[in-house]
């Protein structure tokens, strides 16, 4: 995929989210790229919003970051709902199941 000269808005948001999740796990671009089977330059372009990655590439990144694909498209600063979705990422599975049960019965 060719690089763009200027970042696209959504690509830049997704790239910034990937960077945020990567830094939170104390991973370098080089390590994430290697483990997700990407070049460091390609990952750098994704994080800058200069490359629009395929869904397969995003799935590979999400898998290595040990997050759901949804988490790459969740922007906690945009809304309370997205912040809530982000908070569930670090909850224990039993807590998430309980919250789903409670919300389903409401």
N, C-alpha and C positions, 0 to 999 in steps of 0.2 A: 504494500500500500504506500503510495507516495506521500511524502511529508508536505504539509501545508506551510505557507509562509507565516500565517497568523492562526492562532488557535480558534477553533469553533467553540461556541459557548458550552454546549452539552459535553463535548469531548473534553474540554478543559475542566468541567466540574467532575466528570468521572475520573479523569486523570488525577485531580487533586484529592479525590476520595481514596484512590488507590495509594497515593503517596501517604496520606494520613494513616491508613490501615497498615501500610508497610513500616512506617516510622514507629507506630505504636508497638509493633512487634520487634523493633530494633533490628530490622533487616536492611541491608544495603541494597541499592538498585542491582548491583552485580549479583548478589546472592539470590534475590527474588527472580531476576532474569534467568539465571542458570537453572534454578529449581523449577521454573515455569516453562523451561525450554524456549526462551526468547533471547535475543541479543540485548545487551545492555542499552545500546543505542535505540532499539525499538521500544523498550520499556521507558526510556527517557522521553522519547517522542510521545508516547501514550500519556505519561504523567504531565507533560506540558500541553496536551490537547492538540498537538500537531499531527497526530496519527489517529485515525478512527479504527480501533481494533475490531476484529471479527468477534462473534459470539464465542467461538472456540477459544480464542486468545483470552477473552474475559473469563471464561469458565476455568481455564488453566490457572490464571492469576488468582481467582477466588479460591480454587482448590488448594493452592499452595499457601494462601493466607488463612486457610481454614475458616472461611466465611461462606455464607450462601451468596449466590450470584446477586440476589436482591440487595445485599449489603454494599455492592459497588454502585448502586443507583439510589442509595438512601443518603440524603443530605440533611443531617440532624439540625443544622442551623436554619433550615427553611421553614419548618413547622413543628408544632408540638407532636403531631402524629409521627413524623419521621424521626423525631428525637426518641419517642417511645419505641419505635421499631429498632432503632440503634441500641437502645438500652437492653433489649431482649437478647442481643448478640452475646452479652456477657453473663446472662442468667443461667442458672442450672436448668437442665431439661425439665425436671420436675416442677420447677417454678413456672416455666413457660406453659406446661400442660395445665397447671392449676389456673393460670390466668386465662387460658383459652376456654376452659370449662366454665369459669365464672362469667366471662364475657358472653359465652354462648347461651347461658341461662338468663341473662339480663334482659 
